[in-house]
Amino acid sequence: MSVKLRVNGQDHELEVDPETPLLWVLRDHLGLTGTKYGCGVAQCGACTVHVDGAPRRACVAPVASVAGRQVTTIEGASGPHAEAVRAAWEGLDVPQCGYCQSGQVMSAIALLERVPAPSDQDIDHAMSGNICRCATYVRIRRAIHSAAESVGGGGGGGEGASDHEAEEGR
């Protein structure tokens, strides 16, 4: 069956089973490998993409469910929030192994587009579906606050002593 998709601003028409998970269409049919497979059951967040601007787990989204909608992957993420998040991630050395980072970045971008000055609670809630096996959560939170400040949203919580102590205690 033919499925029409708009991915990263480009239209595609693909002959795929409509129940094929979006993740495999992105990776295997479109060659967009930045979106990762982690668990296959929408529990880890490594496969997070944006569908019409909202974060969605591509591993469980049938490709037919996103037909005619705008899908954005890590490769296509752009704009001031995306640039600020990427810069903060690099500036604060957030990744260790890096496997989960595309999903983390996509969730962080979506958060900042909805909540320009997130509190620690906003960040924890928005990022709760993204698992980092290296446990860089403190740096992720710090980077989100930094990105918010760089796009003029300020930071709702900032990095207190408890953040530093938590990271040192890892």
PEHU-V284913 format. One record per helix or strand of 3 or more residues. SS is the DSSP state (h for helix, s for strand). FROM is the first residue (numbers start at 1). TO is the last residue. Records with the same first field share a line. If there is no record, write none. Layout:
SS->FROM-TO + FROM-TO
This chain:
s->2-7 + 10-15 + 48-51 + 54-57 + 70-72
h->22-29 + 63-66 + 80-91 + 101-114 + 120-127 + 137-150 + 161-168
